């Protein structure tokens, strides 16, 4: 059974094939619609965290492909509390052909995959956000018509988005540079998991502290919120620590003239990114958000088309 929990667990050829399929499915949709490749299939969607893009893109994606999606709220599941994760996985496996889970602890989605008899997709965990990374690469590929050799600079917290961005950059031969405060770097264990992919695909990874050093000659500038869900109690401290880690017009001028700006959203405008940049001519934030739909359709087809 193939699951999608972490990009590091997939081969580079398979990840490249997903992006190729996403481009094909997007072209089909823009030119009349997708064939019903998932007709009669149902995706069960477990949410511990609220979401705009994750819920809508998966639900609409299933509809485009002829299938259906069921939203399961935190109150309905109580994953690991009201009912054990193992029991939830086995019960849902009798009803649906795929499970998507948006959780806090990464171990929860891992345990779902251990017990499920259908594919499990990590819609987000505290460690990884691989679905977002697929949309990011799709956006970069569409804009530049290539990925190999591009410089991707990430500014801010070395969180789940940064971790999956690193692994995606490694699969696609990019030079990935993070600018984070030293105590907020990508966890060592995740950085180490990317080493073999970096070497195999001619990619590099560098961690710096100054945003200007990361942004210099970058093709892609990327950021995320300084305060993720579950970190609200750290708001004042994080706002102080990350005050200089903002993508603004001055930082954008350090990048290449044709650079694009990405943000996984939701954005806290005036903190990690300014309105001038988010709404400016080099912003690809909203095509990036749309690409969640098309990248995830490719993933759904890959994982669920053959599931009975």
Kinemage of the C-alpha trace (Angstrom):
@kinemage 1
@onewidth
@group {chain A} dominant
@subgroup {mainchain}
@vectorlist {calphas} color= white
{ca unk a 1} P 0.000 0.000 0.000
{ca unk a 2} L 1.461 3.349 -1.095
{ca unk a 3} L 0.940 6.354 1.176
{ca unk a 4} L 1.963 10.023 0.902
{ca unk a 5} L 3.295 11.093 4.272
{ca unk a 6} L 6.637 12.706 3.475
{ca unk a 7} L 8.276 13.507 0.118
{ca unk a 8} L 11.499 11.858 1.291
{ca unk a 9} L 9.747 8.484 1.154
{ca unk a 10} L 9.014 8.800 -2.570
{ca unk a 11} L 11.517 8.337 -5.362
{ca unk a 12} L 12.567 11.320 -7.455
{ca unk a 13} L 11.151 9.699 -10.591
{ca unk a 14} L 7.761 9.209 -8.917
{ca unk a 15} L 7.652 12.798 -7.653
{ca unk a 16} L 8.563 14.117 -11.104
{ca unk a 17} L 5.809 11.942 -12.579
{ca unk a 18} L 3.311 13.524 -10.164
{ca unk a 19} L 4.187 17.009 -11.410
{ca unk a 20} L 3.912 15.880 -15.036
{ca unk a 21} L 0.491 14.397 -14.293
{ca unk a 22} L -0.574 17.564 -12.470
{ca unk a 23} L 0.309 19.647 -15.533
{ca unk a 24} L -1.675 17.255 -17.733
{ca unk a 25} L -4.725 17.284 -15.457
{ca unk a 26} L -4.610 21.083 -15.164
{ca unk a 27} L -4.497 21.439 -18.939
{ca unk a 28} L -7.442 19.037 -19.262
{ca unk a 29} L -9.454 20.968 -16.690
{ca unk a 30} L -8.813 24.297 -18.387
{ca unk a 31} L -9.856 22.778 -21.742
{ca unk a 32} L -13.125 21.073 -20.974
{ca unk a 33} L -12.652 19.057 -17.813
{ca unk a 34} L -11.044 15.933 -16.395
{ca unk a 35} L -12.188 12.400 -17.188
{ca unk a 36} L -13.910 10.664 -14.244
{ca unk a 37} L -10.802 8.730 -13.206
{ca unk a 38} L -12.082 8.373 -9.638
{ca unk a 39} L -15.730 7.626 -10.397
{ca unk a 40} L -17.306 5.836 -7.449
{ca unk a 41} L -14.320 6.560 -5.178
{ca unk a 42} L -14.608 8.353 -1.839
{ca unk a 43} L -11.934 10.264 0.087
{ca unk a 44} L -12.349 10.504 3.861
{ca unk a 45} L -10.879 13.776 5.143
{ca unk a 46} L -9.868 13.940 8.828
{ca unk a 47} L -9.248 17.430 10.229
{ca unk a 48} L -7.646 18.239 13.559
{ca unk a 49} L -6.700 21.700 12.232
{ca unk a 50} L -9.039 24.039 10.320
{ca unk a 51} L -8.262 24.807 6.704
{ca unk a 52} L -9.380 26.755 3.652
{ca unk a 53} L -7.082 25.468 0.921
{ca unk a 54} L -6.681 21.863 2.092
{ca unk a 55} L -10.374 21.153 2.486
{ca unk a 56} L -11.597 22.927 -0.620
{ca unk a 57} L -8.838 21.723 -2.939
{ca unk a 58} L -9.227 18.066 -1.972
{ca unk a 59} L -13.019 18.198 -2.060
{ca unk a 60} L -13.168 19.992 -5.399
{ca unk a 61} L -10.412 17.779 -6.785
{ca unk a 62} L -12.433 14.656 -6.023
{ca unk a 63} L -15.468 16.210 -7.717
{ca unk a 64} L -13.455 17.097 -10.819
{ca unk a 65} L -12.332 13.470 -11.049
{ca unk a 66} L -15.824 12.026 -10.613
{ca unk a 67} L -15.482 11.035 -6.961
{ca unk a 68} L -16.645 12.337 -3.605
{ca unk a 69} L -15.052 13.588 -0.390
{ca unk a 70} L -16.363 13.462 3.184
{ca unk a 71} L -15.296 16.075 5.745
{ca unk a 72} L -14.735 14.715 9.263
{ca unk a 73} L -14.333 17.438 11.878
{ca unk a 74} L -12.291 17.182 15.100
{ca unk a 75} L -15.527 16.693 17.061
{ca unk a 76} L -16.601 13.763 14.902
{ca unk a 77} L -13.357 11.839 15.144
{ca unk a 78} L -11.416 12.878 18.251
{ca unk a 79} L -8.422 11.106 16.736
{ca unk a 80} L -6.622 9.117 19.442
{ca unk a 81} L -8.973 10.426 22.146
{ca unk a 82} L -12.582 9.462 21.501
{ca unk a 83} L -11.383 6.493 19.474
{ca unk a 84} L -7.970 4.963 18.889
{ca unk a 85} L -6.129 5.868 15.690
{ca unk a 86} L -5.870 2.182 14.781
{ca unk a 87} L -9.634 1.745 15.078
{ca unk a 88} L -10.362 4.889 13.064
{ca unk a 89} L -8.030 3.704 10.285
{ca unk a 90} L -9.613 0.254 10.090
{ca unk a 91} L -13.189 1.526 10.213
{ca unk a 92} L -12.623 4.147 7.504
{ca unk a 93} L -10.827 1.588 5.331
{ca unk a 94} L -14.127 -0.274 5.049
{ca unk a 95} L -15.946 2.817 3.786
{ca unk a 96} L -13.577 4.863 1.625
{ca unk a 97} L -10.835 4.364 -0.957
{ca unk a 98} L -8.469 6.959 0.507
{ca unk a 99} L -7.852 8.935 3.700
{ca unk a 100} L -6.469 12.469 3.958
{ca unk a 101} L -5.537 13.706 7.440
{ca unk a 102} L -4.598 17.216 8.564
{ca unk a 103} L -3.135 16.739 12.031
{ca unk a 104} L -0.887 18.193 14.713
{ca unk a 105} L 1.442 15.294 15.568
{ca unk a 106} L 3.121 13.649 12.579
{ca unk a 107} L 2.980 10.319 14.423
{ca unk a 108} L -0.810 10.414 14.098
{ca unk a 109} L -0.748 10.298 10.301
{ca unk a 110} L 2.003 7.655 10.427
{ca unk a 111} L -0.154 5.496 12.679
{ca unk a 112} L -3.148 5.948 10.396
{ca unk a 113} L -1.051 4.638 7.522
{ca unk a 114} L 0.156 1.670 9.583
{ca unk a 115} L -3.403 0.474 10.199
{ca unk a 116} L -5.283 1.604 7.079
{ca unk a 117} L -5.980 -0.691 4.162
{ca unk a 118} L -6.303 2.275 1.804
{ca unk a 119} L -3.817 5.047 0.880
{ca unk a 120} L -3.251 7.747 3.498
{ca unk a 121} L -2.298 11.311 2.531
{ca unk a 122} L -0.629 13.753 4.913
{ca unk a 123} L -2.647 16.925 4.364
{ca unk a 124} L -0.390 18.617 6.933
{ca unk a 125} L 1.381 17.659 10.145
{ca unk a 126} L 3.634 19.590 12.487
{ca unk a 127} L 6.657 18.007 10.766
{ca unk a 128} L 5.728 18.015 7.069
{ca unk a 129} L 3.442 19.652 4.505
{ca unk a 130} L 4.171 17.588 1.377
{ca unk a 131} L 0.966 18.518 -0.492
{ca unk a 132} L 1.925 22.175 -0.286
{ca unk a 133} L 5.401 21.364 -1.603
{ca unk a 134} L 3.897 19.671 -4.675
{ca unk a 135} L 1.904 22.820 -5.449
{ca unk a 136} L 5.014 24.938 -4.931
{ca unk a 137} L 7.084 22.912 -7.383
{ca unk a 138} L 4.227 22.919 -9.899
{ca unk a 139} L 4.121 26.721 -9.677
{ca unk a 140} L 7.890 27.056 -10.070
{ca unk a 141} L 7.921 24.637 -13.006
{ca unk a 142} L 5.108 26.478 -14.772
{ca unk a 143} L 6.770 29.864 -14.327
{ca unk a 144} L 10.345 28.962 -15.256
{ca unk a 145} L 9.668 25.883 -17.447
{ca unk a 146} L 12.364 24.132 -15.416
{ca unk a 147} L 13.549 23.550 -11.867
{ca unk a 148} L 17.127 22.310 -12.190
{ca unk a 149} L 19.656 24.840 -10.930
{ca unk a 150} L 17.167 27.413 -9.678
{ca unk a 151} L 17.792 29.080 -6.319
{ca unk a 152} L 14.907 28.779 -3.849
{ca unk a 153} L 15.232 31.001 -0.773
{ca unk a 154} L 13.022 30.436 2.266
{ca unk a 155} L 12.734 33.268 4.813
{ca unk a 156} L 11.383 32.749 8.331
{ca unk a 157} L 10.554 29.826 10.594
{ca unk a 158} L 12.126 26.449 9.773
{ca unk a 159} L 8.761 24.755 10.162
{ca unk a 160} L 6.855 21.984 8.368
{ca unk a 161} L 6.571 24.050 5.183
{ca unk a 162} L 10.304 24.751 5.164
{ca unk a 163} L 11.032 21.047 5.749
{ca unk a 164} L 8.910 19.877 2.833
{ca unk a 165} L 10.282 22.673 0.643
{ca unk a 166} L 13.793 21.393 1.312
{ca unk a 167} L 12.905 17.854 0.279
{ca unk a 168} L 11.057 19.088 -2.804
{ca unk a 169} L 14.029 21.225 -3.831
{ca unk a 170} L 16.268 18.173 -3.396
{ca unk a 171} L 14.059 16.077 -5.711
{ca unk a 172} L 14.069 18.801 -8.356
{ca unk a 173} L 17.725 19.823 -8.384
{ca unk a 174} L 17.359 23.251 -6.837
{ca unk a 175} L 19.661 25.219 -4.547
{ca unk a 176} L 17.680 25.645 -1.341
{ca unk a 177} L 18.720 28.289 1.178
{ca unk a 178} L 16.935 29.075 4.432
{ca unk a 179} L 17.302 32.291 6.416
{ca unk a 180} L 16.093 31.617 9.948
{ca unk a 181} L 17.087 32.592 13.464
{ca unk a 182} L 19.551 29.917 14.609
{ca unk a 183} L 17.146 28.417 17.140
{ca unk a 184} L 14.415 28.057 14.479
{ca unk a 185} L 16.308 26.122 11.814
{ca unk a 186} L 14.895 23.069 10.051
{ca unk a 187} L 15.320 20.125 12.464
{ca unk a 188} L 18.593 18.263 11.961
{ca unk a 189} L 16.894 14.895 11.470
{ca unk a 190} L 14.857 16.306 8.565
{ca unk a 191} L 17.870 18.031 7.016
{ca unk a 192} L 19.792 14.762 7.235
{ca unk a 193} L 16.942 12.864 5.561
{ca unk a 194} L 17.381 15.082 2.492
{ca unk a 195} L 21.128 14.534 2.055
{ca unk a 196} L 20.958 11.544 -0.282
{ca unk a 197} L 18.386 13.269 -2.492
{ca unk a 198} L 20.435 16.456 -2.635
{ca unk a 199} L 23.532 14.551 -3.755
{ca unk a 200} L 21.649 12.413 -6.259
{ca unk a 201} L 19.955 15.323 -8.000
{ca unk a 202} L 22.669 17.989 -8.056
{ca unk a 203} L 20.894 20.087 -5.441
{ca unk a 204} L 22.364 21.957 -2.472
{ca unk a 205} L 21.170 23.092 0.939
{ca unk a 206} L 22.487 26.016 2.948
{ca unk a 207} L 21.275 27.558 6.210
{ca unk a 208} L 22.054 31.210 6.946
{ca unk a 209} L 20.820 33.713 9.490
{ca unk a 210} L 20.516 36.937 7.468
{ca unk a 211} L 17.570 37.165 5.023
{ca unk a 212} L 19.705 39.225 2.639
{ca unk a 213} L 22.202 36.379 2.301
{ca unk a 214} L 19.464 33.929 1.316
{ca unk a 215} L 17.646 36.315 -1.004
{ca unk a 216} L 20.721 37.343 -3.023
{ca unk a 217} L 20.270 36.210 -6.661
{ca unk a 218} L 17.338 33.962 -5.740
{ca unk a 219} L 14.817 32.840 -8.349
{ca unk a 220} L 12.165 32.088 -5.725
{ca unk a 221} L 11.486 33.876 -2.431
{ca unk a 222} L 9.220 31.945 -0.068
{ca unk a 223} L 7.842 32.609 3.380
{ca unk a 224} L 5.221 31.356 5.828
{ca unk a 225} L 3.571 32.732 8.946
{ca unk a 226} L 5.781 33.211 11.993
{ca unk a 227} L 3.081 31.757 14.270
{ca unk a 228} L 1.624 28.415 13.202
{ca unk a 229} L -1.510 26.840 14.645
{ca unk a 230} L -0.813 25.677 18.165
{ca unk a 231} L 1.851 28.356 18.736
{ca unk a 232} L -0.470 31.225 19.623
{ca unk a 233} L 0.954 31.364 23.147
{ca unk a 234} L 4.345 32.299 21.647
{ca unk a 235} L 3.007 35.190 19.563
{ca unk a 236} L 4.786 38.079 21.306
{ca unk a 237} L 8.111 36.239 21.472
{ca unk a 238} L 7.958 35.132 17.830
{ca unk a 239} L 6.968 38.572 16.568
{ca unk a 240} L 10.059 39.973 18.273
{ca unk a 241} L 12.456 37.251 17.049
{ca unk a 242} L 11.229 37.263 13.450
{ca unk a 243} L 10.801 41.024 13.054
{ca unk a 244} L 13.640 41.222 10.503
{ca unk a 245} L 12.470 38.146 8.548
{ca unk a 246} L 10.009 39.893 6.289
{ca unk a 247} L 9.740 39.671 2.522
{ca unk a 248} L 9.395 43.313 1.524
{ca unk a 249} L 10.359 45.308 -1.533
{ca unk a 250} L 13.909 45.905 -0.268
{ca unk a 251} L 14.501 42.168 0.208
{ca unk a 252} L 12.917 41.339 -3.133
{ca unk a 253} L 15.399 43.662 -4.824
{ca unk a 254} L 18.190 41.371 -3.606
{ca unk a 255} L 16.740 38.533 -5.709
{ca unk a 256} L 17.023 38.166 -9.468
{ca unk a 257} L 14.938 40.610 -11.520
{ca unk a 258} L 12.653 37.801 -12.673
{ca unk a 259} L 12.201 36.202 -9.259
{ca unk a 260} L 8.793 35.127 -8.017
{ca unk a 261} L 7.396 35.312 -4.488
{ca unk a 262} L 5.522 32.409 -2.886
{ca unk a 263} L 3.564 32.042 0.353
{ca unk a 264} L 1.597 28.954 1.398
{ca unk a 265} L -1.120 31.113 3.047
{ca unk a 266} L -2.810 32.229 5.208
{ca unk a 267} L -0.619 35.332 5.255
{ca unk a 268} L -0.259 37.716 8.147
{ca unk a 269} L 0.239 40.798 6.015
{ca unk a 270} L 2.568 43.323 7.545
{ca unk a 271} L 4.463 40.603 9.405
{ca unk a 272} L 6.219 38.008 7.224
{ca unk a 273} L 5.211 39.723 3.978
{ca unk a 274} L 4.092 43.192 2.935
{ca unk a 275} L 1.025 44.025 0.874
{ca unk a 276} L 3.295 45.636 -1.708
{ca unk a 277} L 5.014 42.320 -2.382
{ca unk a 278} L 2.059 39.962 -1.863
{ca unk a 279} L -0.041 41.919 -4.363
{ca unk a 280} L 2.839 42.991 -6.587
{ca unk a 281} L 3.806 41.923 -10.109
{ca unk a 282} L 6.302 39.294 -8.920
{ca unk a 283} L 3.850 37.554 -6.616
{ca unk a 284} L 2.756 34.050 -7.645
{ca unk a 285} L 0.887 33.445 -4.391
{ca unk a 286} L -2.577 32.986 -5.839
{ca unk a 287} L -1.593 30.771 -8.806
{ca unk a 288} L 0.322 28.794 -6.167
{ca unk a 289} L -2.841 28.451 -4.083
{ca unk a 290} L -4.811 27.274 -7.119
{ca unk a 291} L -2.116 24.718 -7.857
{ca unk a 292} L -2.931 22.925 -4.593
{ca unk a 293} L -5.976 21.677 -6.511
{ca unk a 294} L -4.118 20.418 -9.563
{ca unk a 295} L -1.152 18.889 -7.724
{ca unk a 296} L -3.465 17.046 -5.356
{ca unk a 297} L -5.599 15.747 -8.222
{ca unk a 298} L -2.465 14.081 -9.568
{ca unk a 299} L -1.791 12.605 -6.149
{ca unk a 300} L -5.363 11.343 -5.794
{ca unk a 301} L -5.237 9.667 -9.202
{ca unk a 302} L -1.861 8.078 -8.467
{ca unk a 303} L -2.963 6.682 -5.111
{ca unk a 304} L -6.663 5.933 -5.540
{ca unk a 305} L -7.385 5.074 -9.166
{ca unk a 306} L -6.644 1.379 -8.671
{ca unk a 307} L -8.126 1.043 -5.171
{ca unk a 308} L -11.293 -1.063 -5.156
